[in-house]
Amino acid sequence: MLAPTKRLERVGHMVSFNEELEAAKAAKAAIKALLTATSKSAVLATLKNAYRAAVLNLSSGGALNAARAKVGIALSNVMHGLPTKEKIDEVTSAIDVWITELEGSL
């Protein structure tokens, strides 16, 4: 079972890099647990939190913002449809790139 993640409280505002990175890493763990988790609501809450972190921090240009946009779309696809192998692979790849870009920005 996944440990609860800290919910981002800044609705409509950017979050810090550290908060965004924490949400990204939690999403990576949630994706791994998605197919075997008994509590899908906990997984979906973690994914939604990561989605918010990525989307709230979107700005213009750069590799990090491209990663945020891609992970936002991929997370949305998983949250709002059946989690197929293709969607899981796509979101896993997008999260990995997002984490790499965030770590490179710290």
HELIX and SHEET records of a PDB file:
HELIX    1   1 PHE A   17  LEU A   34  1                                  18    
HELIX    2   2 LYS A   40  LEU A   56  1                                  17    
HELIX    3   3 ALA A   63  MET A   79  1                                  17    
HELIX    4   4 LYS A   85  SER A  105  1                                  21    
END                                                                             
